[in-house]
Amino acid sequence: MEWLYEEGIGECRAALVHAGRILEAQIEREGEQVLAGAVAQGRLVKLLIPKKRGIVRLLSGEEVLLEPIPPRLAEGAMVLVEIRRAGLGEAGLDGERREKLALARAAQPGVKPHPGPSLLQRIRATDIAITPCPAHEEDRFEAHGWSELLDAAMRGEVGAEDAALRIFPTPAMVLIDVDGSLPPAQLGPKGAKLAAQAIRAMGLTGSIGIDLPTMNNKDERTIAAAQIDKYLPLPFERTAVNGFGFIQIIRKRERASLIELLRDDPALSTALALLRQAERHENAGSVGGGAICLTANPAVIDHIRRQPDWIARLEKRRGGAVTLKPDAGLRREEYHVG
């Protein structure tokens, strides 16, 4: 077992791999958003519920939700907060994207401000070997199914005809529907295994409900629940599988899941995937890759154009000019490198 790690353009990526497959995948995008685990100074700018909940504006300008309100803290006062969960983007009932503020609590006395641990720092803390994967070497991420996992996360679909999952993130919880052609006594355990693997691989956290097929007796339900315990590492809490085949899992929520991250801005997700491929594309006879043309939907190209630093870094890594070509005939997820 090892971590694969890439410092890409616009995002860093990590994949915990074993026996040719990805057990866990994490992406951390560049930005100024405060990370979980950070301790930061801010000002209480608005009380939402007296003594219970309020909005703190950090020195960076980002607003976070403070809960509970420390005793005697009034609007306008400075406060040191610890970030429990980073900010998220989520779809509202009207389909529009909405910002979900980071969650914070008052920091413990004596703690000094510090940033939250980065992706690299977090995987180092696991004490599992880390293998850096620069773009000029073989693509070990792809060899373990990186693109297939991202595609499954974007579609919310995992598995095959005999046992398959459909994953639905909602503001309240993640719902996983298990379906397939196997008899319920076999589909239950296999669906539970697939669900546990998907939860781990995609970083699904918070409240998660899994709708397994209705099984005939308690023994069958116990076998299905055991698959969750086998394939999903602690810490987590879960219920038993009830008579209708439903089981609920609770995992600590600190950051966006892979599904939330990719779907939050699909054009941005495609732009970063395009840059990743562009880093690795080889032109015949060129040293370091050379000049390259990136063709994609205008919304995708616009994301890259708005970040001149990304273009400069790609040109430096390739040793050649980068040309951007918008093509309205391409779907948002389509692109060409050449």
N, C-alpha and C positions, 0 to 999 in steps of 0.2 A: 504494500500500500504506500502511495506517495502523493504529494501535492504537486500538480503542474501549475506553474505561475507565469503569467505574461504581463509585461508592462506595455499595453497597447497605446494607441493614440486615442485620447478621449476617455479611456476606461482601462482598468486593470482587471484581470480575469484569473480565477483559480479553479482547479478541478481536482477533487480527490478521486484517484483512480485505483482500481484493483481488478486484476484478471481481465483486462481489456475493456472495462466499462467504467462509466462515471458514477461514483456514489454520491458525490455532492458537487454542486457548481455554484460559484459565487462571482458576481460582477460588482465592481465599485466604480462608479462614474466620477469624472472630474467635476468639481464644483465647490462652492463655498458653504454648502449646507452642513450644519453641525452633525457630527456622527454620534451614535449611541455610545455612552460611556464618557463623553466629554463633560467637563465642569467649566461653566462659563458665567461671566458677569453679565447682568442685565438689569433692566428697570421694569417694575410692575406698571404697565401702562393702562390696564383695564381689569376691573373686577367683574367676573361673569356671575359667580355665585359667592357671596361674602363668606369668608373663612374656608371656602372649599376650592374654588377654581378661578384662575385669572390668566391673563396674557402677559407674558414678559417679552420685552424687546431686547435681544442681546446686543452687545456692542457691535457685532457684525451687521446688525440691521434685521436679522432673521427673527421672526416672532415664534415663540413656543408656548405651549399650554402648561401652566404650572398647577399642580394638584398634589396635595392640598396647599392652601395658603398658610405660611408660617404665622404663628400668633404675632399680633401687633404690626404686621406688615401692611402698609397703606399704599394706595395708588401713588405713583411717583417715586417710591423708595427703591433703592438699589438692592439687589438680591443675588446671591450666588446659587446657581442651579446645576443639578446633575441631569444629563439627558438620558432618559430611560428608553426612548424609542425615537429614531430619526423621523423627520417629516416624510409624508407619503403623498402620492397623487392617486386619486381614485375617481371612478366614474360616478356621477350623480344619477338620480332617477331620470333626469332629463337627457342623459347621455353626455352632458358636458363634464369636462375634467375639473376636478376640484382639489384644492390643496388641503391636506390633513396635517395640521401643525404637529411638530415634534412634541413629545410628551416629556415633562421635566418634573422633578421634585426638588425641594430645597437641599442643597449640599450639606454634608455633615460638617460640624465645626472643625476648623483646622485644615480642611482640604483646600488646596490651591487650584486656580484655573489650569486646565490642561486639555489638549485635544483628545477626542475619542480615538481608540485604536484603529489603524488603517487595516485594509484587507490583508496586507502582507504581515502586519503585526499579529493579526488574529490567527492566521494559519501557522505562524511561527509558534504561537502559544500552545498549539496542539501537540507539539513535540514529534510530529510526523515529518519525515524527510521531504524537503522541497526541491523540485527540479525546475530551474529557470528555463523558459522556452522562448529564446529570441527568434525573430522572424526569419533569419537566414538559415535556420536549421529545419529539420523535418517537422511537420505540423503534428505534434503528438496530441494536441487537443482533438483534432479531427480524427486521428487514428482511434480515439476512444469514443467517438460519436458526439462531438460538441455541437455541430450544426443540427443534428437530429434532435438533440435534447432541447435546443433553443426553439426549434420548429414546434416540437411537442408542447413546450410551455406557451408559445404564442397561440397555438390552436386550442390548447386545453384538452388534448386528446392523447391517450397513452394506451398501448396494448394492441391486440389483434382481435380476430373474430371470436375466438373462444373465450377471451376475457379482455375487457377494455374499460378504460376510465374516461369519464368526461368531467372536467374540473371547472367549477364555477366560482370565481372569487366574488364575494359580495362585501358591502361595507361592514356587515355584522360578522360574517364567518366565511370560510371556504367550504363549499359543498362538493363532494366527490361522488358521482354516480357510477356504480359498477354494473356492467351488463355483459352478456356474452352467451355463447351457445352451449356452454357446459351445464350439466345438471347443478342445481343449487348447492348440493353438498360438496361439489368440487369447485364451483365458481366462487363460493364464499371465501375459502382459504386463498385461492389464487388471486381473487380480487383484493383481498386484504393485503397480500404480499405486494402486489403492484402498487396499491395505494401507499403503503409504507415506504416503498422505494421512491415513488414520485414525490412524496412529502419531503423526504431527505434530499433528493437530488435537486428539487426546485426551491428549497428553502421555505416551504410553506409553514407559517407559524400562526399564533393566535388560536382561535377556536376553529376546529376543523371537524366537519361532519361527514361520515362515510356511509353511504346507503348501499349496503350489501344485499344480496337476494334473501328473501325470507327462507330460513332454514328450518327443518322439521323438528329438531330437538336441541336441547342445551349442549350436548356433546359436540354437535356440529358447529354451534356458535362459539364454543370454547376453543375449538381447533382454529377457527378463523381469527379470533382475537389473539391467539398465540403467535400468529404470523406478524401481527403488528409489533409485538414485543421482540420478536426475533430480528426484524429487519429495520426497525426504527430505533436509533440509539437514544438512550436517556440523555437529558431529562425530559420527560413529558408525563402528563396524566391522561388517563382514559377511562371511559366507562366500559361496562360489559356490552356485548352485542345483545340488543334487546330482541324480543320476539318478532319484530318487523325487519330485523337485519340492520338496524342503525347503531352506529358506534360513534362516540364523540371523543376527540383528542384535543388537548390543550398543550401548546408549546409556547415558550417565552417569545415575545414579539419585540424585536429590536430594530429591524430594518425591513425594507421592501423585499418581497419574494421575487424569484426570477420572473414569474408571470406578471406581477405588478410592475416590475422594472421595465420589461420589454413592451408591455401594452400601454404604459403611461404616455409614451410618445413613440408610436410605431415608426414614423419617418426617421426619428433620431436613432432608433435601434437599427434600422436598415443602413443609415449613414455610417454607424460605427462598424457594422459587419462589412460594409464596403471598404472602409479604411483598413480593416484587418486583412481582407483578401489582397488589397493593393500592396500592403507591406510584403506579402509573400509571392506576388506575381513576378515571374521572371521573363524578361525579354531576351531573345536569342542574341548572343554576342555582347551583351551589356554587362558592365561591372556594377554590382550592387543593385541591379534591377533596371536602372536608367529611367528615362522619361516614360510617362504613363498617362492614359486618358481614362477617366472615370465617367461612365454613363449611367444615369439613373433618372427616376422620376424627379420633376422640378422641386417637389417638397423635400426630397432627400438631398439633392444638390444644394438647396438653399441652406440646409443645416451646416453643410461643410463650408460654404462660402462665408457664413457668419462667424466662422472660427478660423481666421487666417493662420493662427498658430498651428492648427492641425495640418494645414497644407504645408507650412514651412517644415514641420517635423517629418512629414512624409517625404518631402523632397530631399531632406537631409539624409534620411535613412535609405532612400533609394539611390541618391546621387544623380537625380534628374528632375526635369520640370514635370509638374502635375497639371493636366488640363481637365477641367470639369465640363461635362456636356449634359445638359438637361434634355430629357426625352419624354414628352407627355404621353407617348404611346406605351411606356412601360408602367406596369403596376407598381404600387408603392414598395413591394417587397422584391422587385426585380432590379438587377443592375448588371453592368458589364465592365470588365477590367481589361484593358489592352493598350 
